[in-house]
Structures are given as C-alpha cells and as structure tokens.
Amino acid sequence: MNEMVQRYVMQGLTSSPVVLGQLMRQAKPDAWDKRPDPERFTLREVVAHMADWDSIWLERIEKIAKQEGAAIQGRNPDELAAKNKYETSDPQKSLKQFEAGRAKLLATLKGLKPEQWEKAGVHSEYGKMKLVEVAQIALGHDGYHLQQVAEWINKK
C-alpha cells in the first residue's frame, strides 16, 4: 500500500475516538434519545454501534492477515443493535469500549507487514476485499457516523 495512504488511514482511525468524545461532551442530555431520522440510530445508539463494529473490523483484518481468501461474514447492524440493546446503552461506557477496541485495531494494523495490507478476503455480500479496503471502510464508517453525531448533537 502507498505509504501516504497508510499514514492517513491510520491517522484518521486514531482520530475518530477523540472526535467522538469531544462531540459527546457537547451533547445536551436530552439529545441522546432523539431520532431526527426514523431510519437511523439515535446518538446513544450510534456510540454503541461504533463500539461494536470495531471488534468486527478487527476480526476481519486479523482473518485476512492470517489467510489469503479468508471468508468474511456480513453482519446486520440492526440485529446487532437489538441483541446488544443499544437503546438502553450507557454512552460513556460505549465510548470507553470504542476507545479500547480502536486501540486494539490500531495495534494490529501497526503490526502488519506491508504485504499483509494487500491480502484479500471474500466478503459474503461484497466479494473480494483487500485488508487495506477493510481499513478504509472502517474509516469511512467512522466519518459517516461522526457527521451524523455532529449534525444531530443539539438538533431540536
């Protein structure tokens, strides 16, 4: 992988918990359970969702790093939300879980050899996916939800 791309992916992944924590400190207490869009998570649910998905990114990256062509199972975020009761989760505990999960993810990525970034697995829904693409998708996923939190944080 291009060294500059790797550096920016790593910096972005490092920044996400910091940005989320800052945004959370700005949220008014009554903002946590509002649902400005009925098709999307509340702020409380977003933080729990981001915390859960870091373990999924890590699992996928570890599988691909160990075995070229590893099978990567798709996950349904709504099923995971129901199973883990996002609607009653504690946002501060979810943030701590996200920070801890992200630290593990970053440590794993830092430990990869250059050739491992180019290994690919086979996602059950999207087909062949390189490890670098999984890292880029994780970063894009962060960005999507950080924007959501920023937009909704004090929405009336």
Backbone as CSV, one residue per row, in Angstrom:
resi,resn,N_x,N_y,N_z,CA_x,CA_y,CA_z,C_x,C_y,C_z
1,MET,0.845,-1.173,0.000,0.000,0.000,0.000,0.889,1.234,0.000
2,ASN,0.413,2.254,-0.632,1.079,3.539,-0.658,1.280,4.025,0.781
3,GLU,2.505,4.424,1.094,2.843,4.836,2.455,2.013,6.033,2.940
4,MET,1.767,6.986,2.051,0.987,8.164,2.425,-0.463,7.760,2.740
5,VAL,-1.032,6.875,1.930,-2.400,6.411,2.173,-2.470,5.713,3.526
6,GLN,-1.516,4.850,3.787,-1.486,4.133,5.058,-1.396,5.118,6.229
7,ARG,-0.537,6.115,6.110,-0.371,7.097,7.181,-1.685,7.832,7.455
8,TYR,-2.379,8.237,6.395,-3.635,8.974,6.585,-4.764,8.076,7.101
9,VAL,-4.811,6.847,6.656,-5.816,5.911,7.182,-5.584,5.717,8.678
10,MET,-4.332,5.496,9.046,-4.011,5.298,10.465,-4.333,6.548,11.283
11,GLN,-3.999,7.726,10.760,-4.287,8.968,11.484,-5.796,9.162,11.646
12,GLY,-6.545,8.887,10.598,-7.995,9.014,10.686,-8.592,8.059,11.695
13,LEU,-8.145,6.814,11.673,-8.659,5.827,12.621,-8.279,6.187,14.057
14,THR,-7.106,6.790,14.226,-6.668,7.232,15.550,-7.532,8.393,16.046
15,SER,-7.918,9.261,15.139,-8.652,10.481,15.498,-10.112,10.248,15.867
16,SER,-10.720,9.226,15.319,-12.167,9.049,15.493,-12.632,9.007,16.944
17,PRO,-12.001,8.236,17.840,-12.475,8.253,19.230,-12.304,9.620,19.902
18,VAL,-11.265,10.346,19.516,-11.032,11.677,20.075,-12.158,12.617,19.651
19,VAL,-12.483,12.597,18.370,-13.537,13.458,17.838,-14.886,13.066,18.440
20,LEU,-15.174,11.774,18.510,-16.438,11.329,19.092,-16.558,11.781,20.541
21,GLY,-15.495,11.631,21.311,-15.523,12.065,22.709,-15.796,13.559,22.838
22,GLN,-15.171,14.351,21.982,-15.394,15.800,22.014,-16.843,16.134,21.659
23,LEU,-17.366,15.491,20.652,-18.758,15.724,20.265,-19.714,15.327,21.390
24,MET,-19.421,14.204,22.033,-20.286,13.733,23.112,-20.344,14.736,24.261
25,ARG,-19.217,15.384,24.534,-19.196,16.376,25.616,-20.059,17.591,25.282
26,GLN,-20.312,17.809,24.012,-21.137,18.946,23.588,-22.632,18.628,23.583
27,ALA,-22.975,17.371,23.642,-24.384,16.979,23.547,-25.148,17.334,24.814
28,LYS,-26.314,17.899,24.625,-27.203,18.160,25.748,-27.814,16.833,26.184
29,PRO,-28.097,16.677,27.479,-28.635,15.402,27.971,-29.893,14.925,27.242
30,ASP,-30.740,15.843,26.821,-31.975,15.426,26.153,-31.757,15.054,24.682
31,ALA,-30.535,15.197,24.188,-30.262,14.883,22.782,-30.009,13.397,22.537
32,TRP,-29.655,12.661,23.567,-29.203,11.282,23.387,-30.231,10.351,22.758
33,ASP,-31.498,10.587,23.008,-32.509,9.636,22.543,-33.453,10.197,21.491
34,LYS,-33.149,11.362,20.968,-33.949,11.901,19.870,-33.567,11.174,18.589
35,ARG,-34.544,11.020,17.725,-34.329,10.323,16.459,-34.791,11.247,15.326
36,PRO,-33.918,12.189,14.901,-34.314,13.109,13.832,-34.675,12.408,12.527
37,ASP,-34.112,11.237,12.305,-34.423,10.453,11.115,-34.874,9.077,11.594
38,PRO,-36.132,8.692,11.322,-36.646,7.418,11.844,-35.907,6.185,11.322
39,GLU,-35.124,6.346,10.272,-34.398,5.218,9.674,-32.981,5.070,10.222
40,ARG,-32.578,5.979,11.115,-31.197,5.957,11.599,-31.145,5.865,13.116
41,PHE,-29.959,5.540,13.630,-29.748,5.411,15.066,-29.877,6.759,15.781
42,THR,-30.233,6.701,17.075,-30.124,7.873,17.952,-28.642,8.051,18.276
43,LEU,-28.295,9.149,18.926,-26.900,9.364,19.317,-26.417,8.267,20.265
44,ARG,-27.263,7.890,21.217,-26.915,6.809,22.153,-26.580,5.525,21.379
45,GLU,-27.410,5.229,20.395,-27.235,4.004,19.616,-26.010,4.080,18.707
46,VAL,-25.711,5.264,18.184,-24.542,5.431,17.317,-23.266,5.074,18.067
47,VAL,-23.129,5.575,19.282,-21.912,5.324,20.049,-21.763,3.827,20.336
48,ALA,-22.856,3.171,20.698,-22.820,1.725,20.942,-22.488,0.969,19.652
49,HIS,-23.059,1.412,18.562,-22.812,0.795,17.256,-21.342,0.903,16.863
50,MET,-20.772,2.093,17.008,-19.359,2.278,16.665,-18.477,1.402,17.546
51,ALA,-18.819,1.291,18.808,-18.046,0.442,19.722,-18.108,-1.020,19.290
52,ASP,-19.291,-1.497,18.932,-19.433,-2.890,18.492,-18.676,-3.174,17.201
53,TRP,-18.721,-2.238,16.268,-18.128,-2.510,14.959,-16.620,-2.561,14.985
54,ASP,-15.967,-1.962,15.965,-14.510,-2.065,15.984,-14.051,-3.513,16.137
55,SER,-14.780,-4.298,16.917,-14.401,-5.715,17.050,-14.642,-6.464,15.736
56,ILE,-15.620,-6.034,14.972,-15.891,-6.656,13.673,-14.783,-6.313,12.687
57,TRP,-14.388,-5.017,12.647,-13.265,-4.641,11.770,-12.021,-5.437,12.139
58,LEU,-11.748,-5.533,13.441,-10.557,-6.242,13.914,-10.607,-7.714,13.506
59,GLU,-11.741,-8.349,13.705,-11.892,-9.763,13.331,-11.609,-9.960,11.843
60,ARG,-12.153,-9.092,11.010,-11.964,-9.207,9.563,-10.499,-9.000,9.183
61,ILE,-9.880,-8.007,9.766,-8.486,-7.707,9.449,-7.578,-8.846,9.893
62,GLU,-7.804,-9.382,11.072,-6.990,-10.499,11.555,-7.158,-11.732,10.660
63,LYS,-8.386,-12.025,10.257,-8.632,-13.177,9.382,-7.901,-13.040,8.056
64,ILE,-8.023,-11.886,7.443,-7.394,-11.664,6.140,-5.873,-11.685,6.276
65,ALA,-5.349,-11.058,7.329,-3.891,-11.025,7.530,-3.320,-12.433,7.673
66,LYS,-4.082,-13.320,8.289,-3.612,-14.693,8.519,-3.810,-15.598,7.314
67,GLN,-4.865,-15.349,6.533,-5.187,-16.277,5.457,-5.732,-15.550,4.233
68,GLU,-4.998,-15.597,3.164,-5.473,-15.064,1.880,-6.761,-15.805,1.508
69,GLY,-7.772,-15.073,1.112,-9.037,-15.674,0.704,-9.965,-16.025,1.848
70,ALA,-9.650,-15.567,3.057,-10.480,-15.868,4.229,-11.930,-15.431,3.990
71,ALA,-12.853,-16.229,4.489,-14.277,-15.899,4.382,-14.630,-14.845,5.420
72,ILE,-15.261,-13.776,4.944,-15.681,-12.681,5.812,-17.211,-12.625,5.777
73,GLN,-17.819,-12.854,6.918,-19.278,-12.891,7.007,-19.853,-11.488,7.159
74,GLY,-20.865,-11.180,6.364,-21.583,-9.919,6.515,-22.341,-9.903,7.830
75,ARG,-22.585,-8.714,8.348,-23.311,-8.562,9.607,-24.472,-7.600,9.399
76,ASN,-25.561,-7.837,10.097,-26.727,-6.961,10.043,-26.673,-6.020,11.240
77,PRO,-26.446,-4.710,10.997,-26.323,-3.775,12.116,-27.588,-3.669,12.967
78,ASP,-28.748,-3.840,12.371,-29.989,-3.752,13.147,-30.136,-4.943,14.096
79,GLU,-29.728,-6.121,13.642,-29.783,-7.299,14.518,-28.815,-7.148,15.684
80,LEU,-27.623,-6.629,15.387,-26.631,-6.411,16.439,-27.134,-5.369,17.441
81,ALA,-27.794,-4.324,16.948,-28.352,-3.279,17.822,-29.404,-3.860,18.763
82,ALA,-30.272,-4.702,18.238,-31.316,-5.317,19.068,-30.703,-6.275,20.090
83,LYS,-29.767,-7.103,19.623,-29.128,-8.086,20.502,-28.405,-7.403,21.665
84,ASN,-27.710,-6.307,21.374,-26.904,-5.629,22.391,-27.611,-4.451,23.058
85,LYS,-28.908,-4.306,22.765,-29.759,-3.302,23.425,-29.156,-1.903,23.386
86,TYR,-28.854,-1.451,22.185,-28.277,-0.117,22.015,-29.150,0.970,22.635
87,GLU,-30.453,0.771,22.580,-31.372,1.827,23.038,-31.254,2.121,24.535
88,THR,-30.674,1.191,25.301,-30.500,1.418,26.740,-29.027,1.465,27.139
89,SER,-28.153,1.548,26.179,-26.719,1.541,26.472,-26.278,2.840,27.153
90,ASP,-25.194,2.763,27.876,-24.597,3.922,28.538,-23.574,4.525,27.572
91,PRO,-23.805,5.748,27.078,-22.899,6.336,26.093,-21.444,6.437,26.575
92,GLN,-21.236,6.702,27.848,-19.859,6.816,28.356,-19.161,5.450,28.344
93,LYS,-19.895,4.408,28.706,-19.320,3.051,28.646,-19.061,2.649,27.193
94,SER,-19.968,3.023,26.317,-19.783,2.719,24.893,-18.563,3.437,24.348
95,LEU,-18.342,4.691,24.752,-17.166,5.431,24.302,-15.893,4.750,24.790
96,LYS,-15.881,4.331,26.045,-14.701,3.626,26.578,-14.459,2.324,25.815
97,GLN,-15.528,1.612,25.485,-15.410,0.378,24.694,-14.848,0.704,23.311
98,PHE,-15.329,1.773,22.698,-14.841,2.195,21.387,-13.358,2.542,21.456
99,GLU,-12.956,3.294,22.475,-11.544,3.673,22.624,-10.661,2.441,22.796
100,ALA,-11.105,1.491,23.614,-10.322,0.273,23.841,-10.261,-0.583,22.577
101,GLY,-11.395,-0.731,21.909,-11.425,-1.503,20.669,-10.568,-0.875,19.591
102,ARG,-10.608,0.447,19.507,-9.819,1.139,18.495,-8.321,0.985,18.781
103,ALA,-7.934,1.006,20.048,-6.533,0.802,20.396,-6.059,-0.579,19.922
104,LYS,-6.890,-1.599,20.099,-6.543,-2.952,19.626,-6.455,-2.992,18.107
105,LEU,-7.403,-2.354,17.453,-7.396,-2.320,15.984,-6.138,-1.640,15.469
106,LEU,-5.794,-0.490,16.050,-4.606,0.240,15.618,-3.330,-0.554,15.874
107,ALA,-3.251,-1.215,17.025,-2.067,-2.029,17.326,-1.914,-3.155,16.305
108,THR,-3.026,-3.758,15.930,-2.986,-4.829,14.926,-2.526,-4.279,13.586
109,LEU,-3.091,-3.157,13.167,-2.706,-2.559,11.885,-1.237,-2.146,11.874
110,LYS,-0.761,-1.595,12.979,0.652,-1.182,13.066,1.588,-2.378,12.965
111,GLY,1.137,-3.536,13.406,1.970,-4.733,13.390,1.986,-5.482,12.065
112,LEU,1.214,-5.027,11.095,1.153,-5.722,9.811,2.395,-5.476,8.976
113,LYS,2.777,-6.490,8.227,3.838,-6.347,7.229,3.219,-5.712,5.986
114,PRO,4.008,-4.987,5.208,3.453,-4.322,4.021,2.648,-5.247,3.103
115,GLU,3.109,-6.471,2.919,2.398,-7.386,2.019,1.045,-7.835,2.588
116,GLN,0.894,-7.802,3.912,-0.378,-8.203,4.516,-1.491,-7.204,4.197
117,TRP,-1.149,-5.940,4.023,-2.150,-4.927,3.683,-2.813,-5.244,2.344
118,GLU,-2.117,-5.978,1.488,-2.632,-6.287,0.146,-3.367,-7.619,0.077
119,LYS,-3.315,-8.406,1.142,-4.056,-9.668,1.166,-5.549,-9.383,1.073
120,ALA,-6.289,-10.357,0.571,-7.732,-10.167,0.405,-8.512,-11.329,1.008
121,GLY,-9.686,-11.000,1.475,-10.648,-11.986,1.917,-11.841,-11.922,0.981
122,VAL,-12.829,-12.773,1.240,-14.033,-12.791,0.414,-15.230,-12.524,1.319
123,HIS,-15.806,-11.340,1.155,-16.960,-10.932,1.951,-18.204,-11.615,1.403
124,SER,-19.073,-12.081,2.311,-20.263,-12.837,1.908,-21.228,-12.021,1.053
125,GLU,-21.180,-10.703,1.144,-22.083,-9.857,0.358,-21.373,-9.078,-0.737
126,TYR,-20.116,-8.681,-0.501,-19.439,-7.761,-1.409,-18.293,-8.381,-2.203
127,GLY,-18.009,-9.649,-1.956,-16.967,-10.318,-2.716,-15.564,-10.011,-2.210
128,LYS,-14.609,-10.078,-3.129,-13.199,-9.908,-2.774,-12.960,-8.533,-2.167
129,MET,-12.245,-8.529,-1.035,-11.984,-7.288,-0.315,-10.588,-7.355,0.296
130,LYS,-9.738,-6.425,-0.112,-8.384,-6.366,0.448,-8.433,-5.859,1.888
131,LEU,-7.429,-6.236,2.655,-7.317,-5.787,4.032,-7.284,-4.259,4.088
132,VAL,-6.539,-3.637,3.183,-6.485,-2.170,3.148,-7.875,-1.583,2.917
133,GLU,-8.683,-2.252,2.138,-10.042,-1.768,1.893,-10.900,-1.870,3.151
134,VAL,-10.692,-2.912,3.942,-11.429,-3.036,5.202,-11.072,-1.853,6.109
135,ALA,-9.782,-1.517,6.176,-9.354,-0.374,6.992,-9.959,0.925,6.459
136,GLN,-10.005,1.081,5.149,-10.582,2.289,4.555,-12.092,2.354,4.802
137,ILE,-12.767,1.219,4.735,-14.201,1.185,5.015,-14.454,1.543,6.480
138,ALA,-13.629,1.029,7.380,-13.766,1.375,8.805,-13.642,2.888,8.988
139,LEU,-12.686,3.496,8.302,-12.501,4.945,8.394,-13.710,5.683,7.819
140,GLY,-14.220,5.228,6.692,-15.410,5.842,6.113,-16.622,5.681,7.008
141,HIS,-16.750,4.531,7.635,-17.836,4.262,8.584,-17.763,5.247,9.746
142,ASP,-16.557,5.451,10.260,-16.376,6.448,11.320,-16.862,7.811,10.853
143,GLY,-16.407,8.222,9.681,-16.758,9.538,9.159,-18.253,9.722,9.006
144,TYR,-18.910,8.696,8.497,-20.364,8.740,8.317,-21.060,9.012,9.655
145,HIS,-20.678,8.246,10.681,-21.345,8.388,11.969,-20.899,9.641,12.730
146,LEU,-19.655,10.060,12.573,-19.222,11.304,13.215,-19.975,12.497,12.637
147,GLN,-20.204,12.473,11.336,-21.001,13.540,10.723,-22.423,13.508,11.279
148,GLN,-22.992,12.321,11.392,-24.337,12.179,11.947,-24.404,12.772,13.357
149,VAL,-23.445,12.426,14.196,-23.427,12.944,15.563,-23.291,14.462,15.548
150,ALA,-22.388,14.981,14.736,-22.182,16.433,14.660,-23.446,17.154,14.223
151,GLU,-24.150,16.596,13.267,-25.389,17.227,12.765,-26.541,17.141,13.751
152,TRP,-26.602,16.061,14.511,-27.759,15.807,15.371,-27.556,16.271,16.797
153,ILE,-26.346,16.635,17.156,-25.978,16.796,18.553,-26.915,17.695,19.358
154,ASN,-27.357,18.769,18.789,-28.262,19.660,19.513,-29.475,20.009,18.658
155,LYS,-29.793,19.111,17.736,-30.937,19.331,16.856,-32.226,19.326,17.666
156,LYS,-33.070,20.225,17.362,-34.347,20.341,18.084,-35.374,19.392,17.509
